[in-house]
Amino acid sequence: MTSFFGELITLMLMAFALGMDAFSVGLGMGMFELRLRQIFKIGITIGLFHVFMPLLGMIAGRFLSEQFGSIAAYIGGGLLLLLGAQMIWSSIKDDDSSLITPVGFGLLIFALSVSLDSFSVGLSLGIYGAKTALVLVCFGAAAAILTWAGLLAGRKVQGWLGSYSEALGGAILLAFGIKLLWPFF
């Protein structure tokens, strides 16, 4: 019983750490004018990606080398750089249309970008034989809750900053992408 609680606490801490990128990206995405219903859907989507990506990672963990973790970080960082730059560009130009928004395909890109690191962690957890259901519940719940918190905080900041809010959101995404890629330079 003690080992179960030890594993639970460890997995909750890991889930919180992995969910912080969902919070950061949620903060940036919250700069868009989003309704509460959209915020709910975004949180659920990102939470589901944080369930499926570590599951895939755990399955693949027995077959893939540790090198894949750095590739996932490159892809995740690159996506965040792209999304951040696009948000800044769309805030500068006069046209209100945005190439990537947190709905439809854009939402899938956002969810994928913040869940790639959980795939990498799933690889390691698969090798070490962690309890799959416990991992998935912890990761999914933490990601959804932290995404909602980030989106709601971003929504409040957006109201204060007006037209500059999308540029700030893009800068947050750019900074987080750079943070992900920094160890590789």
Buried (B, 14 or more C-beta within 10 A) or exposed (E): EEEEEEBBEEBBEBBBEBBBBBBBBBBBBBBBEBEEEBBBBBBBBBBBBBBBBBBBBBBBBEEBEEEBBEEBBBBBBBBBBBBBBBBBBBBEEEEEEBEBBBBEEBBEBBBBBBBBBBBBBBBBBBBEEBBBEBBBBBBBBBBBBBBBBBBBBBBEBBEEBEEEBBBBBBBBBBBBBBEBBEEEE
